[in-house]
C-alpha cells in the first residue's frame, strides 16, 4: 500500500544521501592516495562502501517498482484461487 511505498521512498532518499556522502569521501581518499598520505586500504574500503550503497539503491528502486504495481502476482493468484 501507500505506506509501503512511502517507506521505500524514504529509504531510497537515505541511500542516495549516503551515496553522495561516500562519493565525496571517495574523491578525498583518491586525492590523498596521490599524495601518498593515506593507505590504499581506506580507499579500497571507500570503494566497497560505495558499491554496497549503490547496490542497496538498485534493490530499493526495484522494490519500489514492485510496490507500485497495481496487484502483485501472489495476490492475483490468491484472487484467482478464490474464484474457483
C-alpha positions in Angstrom: 0.0 0.0 0.0 0.9 3.7 0.1 2.7 3.4 3.4 5.0 0.7 2.0 5.7 3.0 -1.0 6.5 5.9 1.4 8.8 3.7 3.4 10.7 2.6 0.4 10.9 6.1 -1.0 12.3 7.4 2.3 14.9 4.5 2.3 15.8 5.4 -1.2 16.4 9.0 -0.1 18.6 7.9 2.8 20.7 5.6 0.5 21.0 8.4 -2.1 22.3 10.7 0.6 24.7 8.1 1.8 26.0 7.6 -1.8 26.5 11.3 -2.2 28.5 11.4 1.1 30.5 8.3 0.1 31.4 9.7 -3.3 32.8 12.8 -1.6 34.8 10.6 0.8 36.0 8.5 -2.1 37.2 11.5 -4.1 39.0 12.8 -1.0 40.8 9.5 -0.5 41.7 9.4 -4.1 43.5 12.7 -3.8 45.2 11.6 -0.6 46.4 8.5 -2.2 48.0 10.5 -4.9 49.8 12.5 -2.3 50.5 9.1 -0.6 49.2 10.5 2.7 46.9 7.6 3.2 46.9 3.8 2.8 45.3 2.2 -0.2 43.2 0.2 2.2 41.0 3.1 3.2 40.4 4.0 -0.5 39.5 0.4 -1.2 37.1 0.3 1.7 35.6 3.5 0.5 35.1 2.0 -3.0 33.5 -1.1 -1.4 31.1 1.0 0.8 30.1 3.0 -2.3 29.4 -0.2 -4.3 27.3 -1.6 -1.5 25.3 1.5 -1.1 24.7 1.7 -4.9 23.5 -1.9 -4.9 21.2 -1.1 -2.0 19.8 1.7 -4.0 19.1 -0.6 -7.0 17.4 -3.1 -4.8 15.2 -0.4 -3.2 14.3 1.0 -6.6 13.3 -2.5 -7.7 11.2 -2.9 -4.5 9.6 0.5 -5.2 8.6 -0.6 -8.7 7.2 -3.8 -7.4 5.3 -1.9 -4.6 3.8 0.4 -7.2 2.4 -2.4 -9.3 -1.4 -2.4 -9.1 -1.6 -6.0 -7.9 1.2 -8.5 -7.1 1.4 -11.9 -8.8 0.7 -13.7 -5.5 -2.4 -11.5 -4.8 -3.6 -12.2 -8.3 -3.2 -15.9 -7.8 -5.0 -15.8 -4.5 -7.8 -13.9 -6.1 -8.0 -16.5 -8.9 -8.0 -19.3 -6.3 -10.9 -17.7 -4.6 -12.9 -17.7 -7.8 -12.8 -21.5 -8.3 
